[in-house]
Amino acid sequence: MAVYDSFARFYDRLFAPAERRFLGRWRQETLSLIPEGSRLLELGAGTGANFEYYGSPERVVSSELSCEMLGFAAVKARGNALIQANAEELPFAADSFDAAFATLVFCSIPRPELAFADLRRVVRPGGRVVLLEHVRPPGLLGMMFDLLNFATVALIDDHFNRRTAEVAVSSGLRLIENRRKLAGVVNLIVLENPE
């Protein structure tokens, strides 16, 4: 968390070029896969980069572990509730949400299998989970990501070689679709919480 607290004031400027070129479009695509009128949970809201793409949910809770990130997100809030929460131990009752999503978050969760287990608990059966994540790409590029991972974990606690869709499925979620972007470096992963 300390890494992201120190990152908070630079985050928007650091990602601005990527947001303009492709990331903003991918965020919008991610949120378009959430059914309208949902009770919606965002994991890892960061500084609020997704808020403008929320659409028309019934209610939105935006969770984030970093207090500093939440401070920047509060300025962008659009009626969504902001909550400091650990994705591995969500402070919500079972079946509280119809859908949940995260963008560029599961790379930094220490134990993603615990976060997926808690998502299964708080998202109603039949509910949707949508993720936009950078992951380990296939082939030679994947081996390069394995090497890069040593540095990214040490410097910013970011796992560049996660196999997020596989971890989600092994945690009990059902894979609906996996849209690969940038030669598989980024995946838009659509999942369902089984009935």
QUIFENCOR-V218732 format. One record per residue. PHI is phi in whole degrees, 0 to 359 (* if undefined). OMEGA is omega in radians with two decimals (* if undefined). NEAR is the number of other C-alpha atoms within 10 Angstrom. Layout:
phi;omega;near
PHI;OMEGA;NEAR
PHI;OMEGA;NEAR
This chain:
phi;omega;near
*;-3.12;17
301;3.12;11
299;-3.09;12
284;3.01;19
299;-3.12;16
286;-3.14;13
280;-2.90;16
305;-3.05;20
288;3.13;15
259;-2.95;10
304;-3.08;16
298;3.12;16
293;-3.13;11
298;-3.08;11
267;-3.07;13
306;3.13;12
299;3.12;12
293;3.11;12
299;-3.13;16
291;-3.03;10
282;-3.05;10
207;-3.00;10
294;3.09;17
300;3.11;19
296;3.13;13
290;3.08;18
298;3.13;23
299;3.10;16
298;3.12;14
301;-3.11;22
291;3.11;23
292;-3.14;14
271;3.08;14
268;3.13;24
301;3.10;16
302;3.08;14
75;-3.12;12
282;2.83;19
277;-2.87;22
243;3.05;27
243;2.96;26
256;3.02;24
268;3.07;26
66;-3.09;26
293;3.13;27
58;-3.13;28
269;3.09;23
94;-3.09;22
297;-3.11;18
270;-2.97;20
305;-3.08;21
292;-3.10;14
255;-3.03;15
299;-3.14;19
75;-3.07;15
235;3.08;14
286;3.08;17
293;3.13;11
204;-3.13;14
231;2.96;22
244;-3.14;18
252;-3.09;26
255;-3.14;24
202;3.14;25
281;-3.06;20
280;3.09;23
297;-3.14;18
296;3.09;19
300;3.14;24
299;3.10;25
300;3.11;17
287;3.13;17
294;-3.09;22
301;3.13;15
293;-3.08;10
263;-3.04;16
302;-3.11;16
235;-3.12;13
89;3.09;11
280;3.10;18
282;3.09;13
257;-3.08;19
222;3.02;16
278;-3.09;17
205;3.04;18
272;-3.10;17
298;3.14;25
276;-3.13;17
216;-3.06;12
287;-3.07;17
271;-3.09;14
233;3.09;14
289;3.09;10
301;3.07;15
61;-3.13;16
286;-3.01;14
230;3.04;23
273;-3.09;23
204;3.06;29
217;3.09;26
210;3.06;25
209;3.05;23
234;3.08;24
56;-3.05;19
240;-2.99;20
292;3.05;26
292;-3.06;21
247;3.08;18
277;-3.06;18
304;-3.12;14
232;-3.05;12
301;3.14;20
298;3.09;19
289;3.10;16
296;3.11;21
294;3.10;23
298;3.14;18
288;3.02;19
299;3.11;29
300;-3.14;24
286;-3.01;18
271;3.07;23
267;-3.08;25
300;3.04;20
303;-3.07;17
87;3.14;14
284;-3.03;22
252;3.02;26
232;-3.10;29
237;-3.09;25
232;2.95;25
245;-2.98;27
223;2.93;24
277;-3.00;25
221;3.06;23
287;3.12;23
283;3.14;24
285;2.99;12
72;-3.08;9
299;3.11;9
300;3.09;13
298;3.10;17
295;3.07;14
295;3.10;14
295;3.08;20
300;3.12;17
290;3.13;12
300;-3.11;14
302;3.12;19
303;-3.12;15
286;-3.07;14
293;3.09;15
294;-3.12;14
295;-3.04;10
275;-3.02;10
228;3.09;14
55;-3.11;18
242;-3.10;21
268;-3.09;24
282;-3.04;25
244;3.11;22
288;3.02;21
252;-2.92;17
299;3.14;21
298;-3.14;22
295;3.12;11
294;3.12;14
299;-3.13;23
293;3.13;16
292;3.09;13
272;3.04;18
109;3.07;16
280;3.14;22
260;3.13;18
283;3.09;18
263;-3.08;12
201;3.05;14
226;-3.14;16
267;-3.13;11
271;3.13;17
231;-3.14;15
51;3.11;9
59;3.10;10
88;3.12;18
289;3.10;18
239;3.09;18
237;2.96;25
258;-2.95;22
251;-3.14;22
250;-3.06;22
231;3.07;25
230;3.03;22
277;-3.03;23
301;3.09;14
294;*;7
